[in-house]
């Protein structure tokens, strides 16, 4: 399913503000959102559109600063990880092959950890805007986000180690992409219904 790939490293790491950027003049929120999405997209228009559409789904993105946008991105990623965890739980209930059950158990653990890390990263990012945290918390948030972005790949590795079969999450990704005409697009370009 498309949300399996939504934990894109670039998307969330670019949105997490760096401490040095905090001292610079604050651009308007609309310009800031566009600037961050341009960085994320690196010239790819569908990626830019996805970033804008996803972040604008949260009305706070219209007025948030860099930290606010980073917190929104972390919350969206957390919702995606929760949805993926639920999908894994459904697959676990119906799986009878021991090797696939092992792979699903490893994926369930990865996504449960992702949910916890994303919740903490969002709190770390927001705490500075409330006068508490500083550069240390921002580095911690970036570290947590970097750990989370490897969850889909670690899930895939767990399935290969459990018998060489691909992840059922990848199969669902390909099927959904084919139905939408996005074959071969291994990118977080999911619509909001897939993310939320």
Secondary structure as UniProt FT lines:
FT   HELIX           2..5
FT   HELIX           9..15
FT   HELIX           19..23
FT   HELIX           29..41
FT   TURN            42..43
FT   HELIX           45..56
FT   HELIX           59..62
FT   HELIX           66..94
FT   HELIX           98..129
FT   TURN            130..131
FT   HELIX           135..149
FT   HELIX           151..161
FT   TURN            162..163
FT   HELIX           168..180
FT   TURN            183..184
FT   HELIX           192..195
//
